């Protein structure tokens, strides 16, 4: 009972603080105190609890390293004119009405190739939102399209860390999971694309921004031309050659630095400053469009990941979640196995505040509710992987929004992410009703045959 009270208090204060506009690191810090206090009440040594928390943080080292690379990448892509060049080339081809659908298509394609939501947001997401802002397209729709498209590939790409995580913890095959995910996502993908197309037209501004003038300003300020696209090549081509995403981003950073120094004449000291603090163009007009990036821009999401990852160590070491497992089987009988997984995933994602921890908590609590490991793998892909980006204080959402300057409420317009679990739940409930109807029908047949005999 104490465990449920502690979790309920954590969720309540988290929602209250976030609704009040307080930085999410504050309620997460309160949560750490709550979970640490629970461990003390259960008789654990204070030093032992610190070690538990640090063991959880250590599991997030790879994510933190990625954040550092993304911070540098987003700064140097700005400084090298890479983002400017893509915007200049793409702006004449995209109208404000078509921007949401184009954004969803482009980010979905890039995320599938790269296998990372964060990498997609830091590259194509930044380009699409810059273009959307310059032409006056609906920022909420375009931001939602970036978020949804970024996690399209994060969910299904064979190179995605979330796909590899689910395969590992469920002991299933990547190929089998991929085929199942593509089947389950077909209807949500089509409906989401249609929604972006229709709403893009319906909500297009009556008077769009002067994208041509913006492109002219950018082309004039960053005048190096096609060579600025070199950093793009590495993040699109190297993953196809089975090169890891971190190495692909590092290669892109190196190419962007070369373009900056040799083509644009940026001093190495200025380049280093931009990598840490973010790039700020000297021209005030260009600065309004192109400023951003840098390692410090990732400080907030890094703090979120560190705090939430510490929870994992405390949960495991103190057994705080042990009392929750007994309620999951009852939920499966009532809501269907997927319904039970989804009911667990929503609060788990709210508590975990990052996709990896949310997926691991859901698996830990829901192992055994499905008839096979492959069914459980699909349940996790259609719940934990896509629900975490819909939690506004989760790093899965806030990191993407902050990287590409999308509205903080962009999760509301991430239609594909909403449709995946809704469609799966509807299918599972329909399947249960069909199964029950079939059982009733077979029972009536047996009764009829028995009466006839």
C-alpha positions, 0 to 999 in steps of 0.5 A: 500500500505504501508503494502505491501512495508514494507513486501517487504522490509523485505523479500528483506533484509532478502534474501540479508543478508542470501545470504551474509552469515550473521546470520539470527538474523541480518535481523530479528532484522532489521525486528523488527525495520521495523514493530515497525516503521510501528506501530509508523507511524500508531500512536501507542504508543511506550510502546504499541508496546513493549507490542504487541511484548512481547505478541507474544514472550509469545506464543513461551514459550512452544517452548523455553522450548522444546529447553532447554530440547533438548539441555540437551538431545542431550548432555547427550545422547552423554555423556551416550554413547546412541548415540554411542551404537545405531551407533555401533549396526546399522553400520554393518546393513547399507551401505553408499548406503542404508544410505539415505533411511534407514535414511528417514525410521527411522526418519519417524517412530520415528517422527510418534511415538514421534510427534515432528520434533525437538525431532526426530532430537535430537535423531534419527537424531543425530544417523543417521547423526553420522552414515552417517559421520562415513561411508562416506555416502552422507551427503546432502542426509542423512541430507535431509532425516532427515529433511523430515523424522522428518516432516513426523511425525510432519505433520501426527502424532496424537501427533504432535503439528502442527496437534493439532494446525491445528485441533484447528484453523480450528475446525476440527477432528483429525481423519478426518484430519489424514485420509485426510493427509495419502491419500494426502501423499501416492504418495509423500511418495513412490516417496521420498523413491524411490528417496532416494534409487536410489540417495543413490546408484548413489551418494554412495562414491567410497571408503566409510569411515571405519565405522567398525573402527569408531564403534570400537573406539566408543565401546572402549570409551563408554564401558557400552553396552546395558544399554546405550539404556535406555534413548531411551526407554522413548522417544519411549514408553512413547508417546505411553502411551499418556505421553507428549513429554516434560515429555518423554524427561525429563524422558530420560534426567534423565535416561541418567544422571543416566547412566552417573553417575552410569555406566560411572562414570561422575561427577555431575559437569561435567554433569552439564557443558555438559548440558549447554555448550555441551559434549566434550569427552576427546579423540580427535578422539572421540570428532570429532564424538561425541562433541555437544549438550547443552543448548547454542547450541540452543541459535541461534534458540531460538533467531530466534523464539523469534524475529519471534514470536514478529512479530505476536504480532506486526502484530495483534496489528497494523493490518499490514496484514489487507490489504493483505487479499483482494488479497487472494480471487482473487488468489483463483479464479486464482490458485485454493483455494490451490494455493492461500493458497500456494501462501500465505504460501511461503512468510508467512513462510519466514517472520514467520521463524517458523512453528507455526507462519507461520501456524497461519498467513496462516490461518488468511489470507486464512480463507474462501477460501475453501468450508469447514473447513476440506479442509482448514485444509488439505491445511494448512497441505500440505503447511504451515506445510511442507513449513516452514522447506524448508525455510533455515533461519526458525527455522524449518529448521535451528534447525533440521540441527544444532541439528544433524550436517546436512549440512545447505543446507539439505533442498534441499534434503528434497524430501518428503517436496517438493513433498507434496505441488507440488502433492496437487497443481497438483491434485487441478489444474487437478480437476479444469480442470476436473470440467470445462470440465464437465461443458462444456460437460453438456452445450453442451449436453443441447444445443444439446437437445435444438436444437433437441427439 
